[in-house]
Amino acid sequence: MKYGLIGEHLGHSFSKVIHEMLSDNLYELCEIPKDELDAFMKSHDFSGINVTIPYKESVIPYLDEIDDGAREIGAVNTIVNRNGRLVGYNTDFYGMRELILHAGISVSGRKAAILGSGGTSRTAMAVLKSLGAKEILKVSRSGRDGSITYEELYDSHSDVEIIVNTTPLGMFPNTNDAAVDVSKFDSLSGVIDAVYNPLRSRLVLETREKGIAAEGGLYMLVAQAVRASEIFLGKKYASDTVDKIYNKIKGEKENIVLIGMPASGKSTVGKIIAKKTGRTLVDTDELIVKKTGMEIAEIFSRFGEEKFREIESEIIAEISDSSSLIIATGGGAVLRSENVHSLKKNGRLCFIDRPLENLVPTDSRPLSSSREAIEKRYEERYGIYSSVCDLKINADCEAVAVAEKILENF
């Protein structure tokens, strides 16, 4: 292996994509069991590697030299082989600092809590100190090695203003987990989550719902990778490289989620976007029909709306962990907050705002099968669509034009 990433479980990693954007060198993902780390490190069979959970501390004894910053933190995530001598660095420091600045979160003079006790936790401690945090608590389940427990955090430190999550809680495939309950902190002003898959963790989404700044770890991942690549190759990239790669990856990974009234053209617009982009289109109503073997109207007739909504939520939860999709939702999908959470983990919600007079009732849509019914649904739902969407598209035009408007924003 010339360049790559080592860790125990790497199925979620975006590192290969990022590094291969930066150079023509092949970048490999190398999962190493704990009992094989010793042989790998002693072989020196690489030019440069990045290191992730759980080896950021374990690799240190194998190094011939360690950068001062990495030494102070006590964790290494970048190793270069220089003529057989292994030199370790910590580019996570740069990545996390850039993430906090990118999120616009002010740390100076504030009380902060770091969740987790691993190598990334040590990096977060160094970054928060450098940004002038007034007080920094380390939180772990055990409460050992100078940390407090989560119970102590809730009971005695509800005045925490900044939270940085360095645990893997909330990362794919366990995307319904959250490291902490943000409702316990009345003075909270910012949350940083090192989790980057999904793009927006449950912790980030719940924090944003309170109107508080919160950001996931993708920007950190890109920034630290750019710095690592500079070390690997002995070169300096342009100052806008991090932003360019971040925006490109986010745009490519983010699902395009179409919401709006029945008959607003979500499926039609979705097909046009799919054809233009090569992305896969999934229609939640079609998936429900396929799963149940019944048409939507039959489900409503036989089992009622509540049962339909349960099936719809199951479908949405299943598909929302995927990325790079176009998702056309049913008209009532966003009535449940759990569906909005699921869809926003990896998606941007685009409200196709078609004027009421252009919405045509149809028997296939049980709750909008008449003009009176569709007007009632419009009145009930318009405010919900507007409040949950990330992008509102005026759809008083042909479907092709609507699709083009959406693509301009991706």
Secondary structure, DSSP 8 states (H G I E B T S, - for coil): --EEEEES--TT--HHHHHHHH-SS-EEEEE--GGGHHHHHHHT--SEEEE-TT-TTTTGGG-SEE-HHHHHHT---EEEEETTEEEEE--HHHHHHHHHHHHT---TT-EEEEE--SHHHHHHHHHHHHTT-SEEEEE-SS--TT-B-HHHHHHH-TT--EEEE-S-TT-TT-TT--SS-GGG-TT--EEEE---SSSS-HHHHHHHHTT-EEE-SHHHHHHHHHHHHHHHHT----TTHHHHHHHHHHHHHSEEEEE-STTSSHHHHHHHHHHHH--EEEEHHHHHHHHHSS-HHHHHHHH-HHHHHHHHHHHHHHHTT--SEEEE--TTGGGSHHHHHHHHHHEEEEEEE--GGG----TTSGGGSSHHHHHHHHHHHHHHHHHH-SEEEE-SS-HHHHHHHHHHT-
